[in-house]
Amino acid sequence: MVLSALLLPLLLLLACDNPVYNGPLDLTEHQSVWQYLKVYSYYQDRVPESPLDYPAPESLLNAVGDQYTHYKPLRSPWLPKRVSSMALDTLNWEALSDSTVVIRIQNFRSDTKIRFERILPSIGPYPNIVVDLRNNRGGDLNPTEAIIEDLLPANIPFMIIEERKYNKEKMVGETVIDTLRSTRGAHRALANKRFSVLMNGMSASASELLIAALKEGTGAKLVGETTYGKARGQVIIPRGDRDSLQITYSAFRGISPRIGDYNSIGIVPDTIPEAIKTLGEAIYSEDSRNLFYAARILDSSIGPQQFMGRGTFKRAYSTNPAVMYKITPPDPLK
């Protein structure tokens, strides 16, 4: 299954200036929330049998017991969208030697795929690529899947997904298990490359999907810290003049036991060869040392000297990973 066929490139949703829900007497809102939970919630065993089992729509959402299932109030369209200046450069690259580069991806937004393709002509001549996903808390599945397609050879299975879908013929929600695999083959600028991946405890969600794909599909070496461990995806459902709903609809697990079910566990890094660890002991900063490890595994010409002056990698302050989401228009539920 190709995720891009399911994902719509929708960025901003209109806010509800006057929300319909105004208390437990709004039975229409009760019914709407309950129906979407019955269709999309991955946790079907927790969805109440009746929309009136709880006094308010929020109680229905809370009954699922999932921190990522909730109302999603939206910014009014006339309010300016605040963009951090740090978020403007979310993807960049740096040459570490004549044969090795590092690509840093800070998050997955709608423009990440475009930024990624812009650097491909520059990194094409380098045979070794370090993909730095430290502090990448995830985001939009659409560019994540597109980048995976650019990186992997054709017909490579990289993830098993168990997800809720709406069967329009039967008018019910169903749980479907499928295997995600690459389809078109690696981009010509990325064919026959050798990869390693840098990760830490804030590498989460969509970034873990990319980590797993590179490990399963290219045998990439994983360097750094165990990842956060968020293998659940969310669907964001706009509902016209009502607040949108965000519902956990899917679960991911790796193809091989090496990745496996990493939810709430994380993906564990590979063991660094002792000879490389010994060379890296001279590097004071742990973050710079891990970058050296990831590069040296691919390129034996790289020494520790060039990493000694680097500072500590800036850590993310939040401990809550971003959702790994897709946005879908609401199905015609009544």
N, C-alpha and C positions, 0 to 999 in steps of 0.2 A: 504494500500500500504506500502511496506517495502522499506525505502529509500536505504538500502544497495544494493538492486537489481539495483539501478540506479547509484550508485557511484562507481567509479573505483579508486583503490589505487595508483594513479599516483602522485608522489611527485614533480619531477623536469621536466620541459619541456625545449626542446632545444631552445636556443636563435637564433634570426635571425641576423646573422652577417652583411648581406647586405640586408636590408629590400627592398621588391619589391616596396612599395609605395615611389614615389619620386616627388609627386606633383599632381595637378588636372588632368593631362593628363592620369593618370593610371586608365583607365576605368574598368579594371579587378578588381582592388581593390575596386572601387566604388560599383561594382556589388556584390562582395563578402561580404562586410560590410553590404550592404543593405539587402541581402538575409538572413543573420544570424539575423539581427534585425527583419525582417518579421517573421522568424520562432520562435525566442526565447524571444524577448523582452516582458516583462510583460505589457509595456506601448504601446500597439498596436495603440492606438489613436494618438500617437505622432510620429509614424514612418512615414517618408515622403512617398508619393505615388509613387515616382520615385527615382531611385538612383542618377539621375542628377539634382534633385531639389536643391542640395547644391554643392558648388564648389570643396570640398575636402572631403575625407572619414571621417576625424576628425569632419567636420561639420555635417555629418550624425549622428555620435555618440552624438555630443553635442545637436542636435535637440531633442533628447529624453528627455533632461532635467533631467538626473539622474546622480548624482555624481559617482555612482558605475558602470556605463556603459562607457567603454573606452578601448583603446588599452592597452595591458599588455606586455610591453617589457620584455624579459626574459634574465636571466644571461647566459652568454656563458658557455658551459659545461667545459671549461678548467680553468675557474676562480674558486678559492676555495669559498665554501659557508661559509659566516661568521655566526657563531653561538655565541650568547651572552652566557657568562658563567652563567648568571641568568636564561637562558632559559633551562638549562640542567635539573633542578629539577622543572618540571612544575606540578607535582602531588605528594603530600605527605599527611601523616595523623598523628594525635596526639591523644592520649587518654586523655580525660578530667576528667574521673572518671572511676570507675569499670564497668560502664554500658553505657558510652557515648564516642564517638569519633568524631573528626572533620576531614573531607577529604577536602583538598584544591586543587582545579583544576584551574590553572592559564590560560590555553588556551586549545584549541582542535587542536592537531596536529595528524599526522599519527600514532605516537607512544603512544598517550594518552590512547587508549583502552588497549594496552599491559601493560602500567604502572598501570592502574586501576585494571586489573586482578591480577597483582602481589601482591597487598595489600589485596585482598579479604580474603585469609586465616587468615591474622592477625586481620582484623576487624570483621570477622564472629561471634566471641563470644559476641560482643557488640550489645545490642538490640536497641540502640538509635544512630542515625547518623546525624551529622550536615554536610551539604554539603556547603562548602564555595566557592562561585563563585564571590566574590568581585574582581573587576578589570579584570575579564575574559571577553575579548572583542570578543570572538567567534572563528571562524576558520572553520575547516573541518567538514562537516556534517556527514561523515562516522563514525568516532569514537563517535561523539555525539549520533547518533542513536543507535550505539551498546551499549553504556553505558545506555541509556534509556531502551533498551531491558533487560539489567541486573537488572535494578532497579524496573521495573513495573511488576505486575502480568499479566497473559496472557489476551489478547483480551480487553485491556483497550484503548479506544480512548483518544488521548491527544492533537490533533492539527488538524485543517483544513488547507489544502494547496490548493491554486489556482496557477497553474503553466502552463507554455507553454511547449508543447511537439511536436515533429516532427512525423507526420503520414506518414510513408514511403509508404503506399499503395496509399494515396491520394496525396502525395508529397506536403503537406502543413503543416504549423504550426497550432496547435489547443490549446485552453485554456481548461484545465481539472481541475475540482474541486474534491478533494478526502479527505478522512479522514485518518490521520495517527493513527495507533494503534499498541500496543505491540502484539507480536505473540507467543513467546516461553515460557513466564513466567519468573519471577525473578530468578536470579542465586541463587543456594541453599545457598550460604553464605549471601545472602541479603533478603531472604524470611522472611516475617512477621516482618520487621523492622519498626521503627517509625522515621520519617524524619523531619528536619527543614532545611531551606535554608538561607544562608547569601548572601546578594546582595547589590550592591550600584549603583551609577549613571554610572559607567563604566562596569557594567554587561550588555553585549550586544549580539545580534545576536544569535549564536549557544547556548550561555549560557542561553539566555532567552527561547530558545526552551526546554532546560533541566529544567529550573525553572517551566515553564508551565506544562511540563510532570509530574513533582513531585507533583505539586499542584493539577492537574486534576486527576492523577492516584493514589496518596497515601494520599492526603489531607495534604501534608507537610505545616508547618507554615513558612511563608515568613517574614524574619527579616532584617531590615536595611533601605536602601533607595530605592526610585523608580528607576527602571532600565532605561537604555538609551532609549530603544524603537526602535529597528531595527528589523522589521518583514519582511524583504525582503531578498531573497536568490539570489546568483549569480551563473552563469555557466561560466566556463573558457574553451574556445574552442581553442585548438591548431590547427594551420593551416599550418603544414609543414614548408616551408622556409619563411613564413610570421609571423609577430608578432601575438600572440594570441589575442583573443577578450574576454573581460569580460563583460557579459550582465546580467542585473537583469531579472530573468526569473520567479520568484515565490513570492507569498505573503502568510504569515502565520497569522492565528488568532486562538484564544483559542476556545475550545469546549464550555465552559460555559461563562456566562456573567462576571464571576469573572476575567477571563483573557481577553476575548474579542479581539477586534482589538487594539493591543497595539502599533502599529507602530507610531512613533513620539510622543507617549504618555508615554510608559513605563508600567511595571508591578508594581503595588503598593503593599507595604508590608502590612502584617496583623497587627492588633492592638495588642500591648503588654498588657497583664493583668496588672492592676494597682499595684497589690501586687508585681509582679516581677519587675516592673519599680521602685518601691520604694526601693527594695533591690539593684538595680543596680545604684542608685544615688551615692553610695559611690565610684564607679569606675571612675577615672578621665578621661581616654581615651574613647572617644565615640566609637571607633572601638572595643576596648576590652569590652566595655559595651554591644555592640550589640552581640558579641560572647557569653557573659554571658547570654543574653536574649535567644539566639537560643538554648543554651544548657539547660538552666533552664526550658524552656517550655517542654522539653522532660524528664528532670531528676530533680526531686525536691530535691535530695540530694546535688546538686551542689550549693555552696555558692559563694558570690562575692569575698571572700578573695583571691582566687587563680588567679583572673584576675586583681588585683590592681597593680601588678608590670609589667604588659605587656605594651609595647610601642604602639605608634600609628601605625596602619596598613599602609604600604607603598602604596601610591596612584600612579595610572598610570599617566604619564605625557601627553600622547596624548589624544586629545578629539575626535579623529576619530576612530570609532570602526572598527575592522577587518571585512572583508566580511564573509558571511556565504555561503560557496561555495561547488559546486561539479565540477568535471572535467570530461568532456566528449569528446571523439573524434569527429571530425566534421562529420556531416551527408553528404551524397554524393550530396551536392547542386551544381548546375552548374551555 
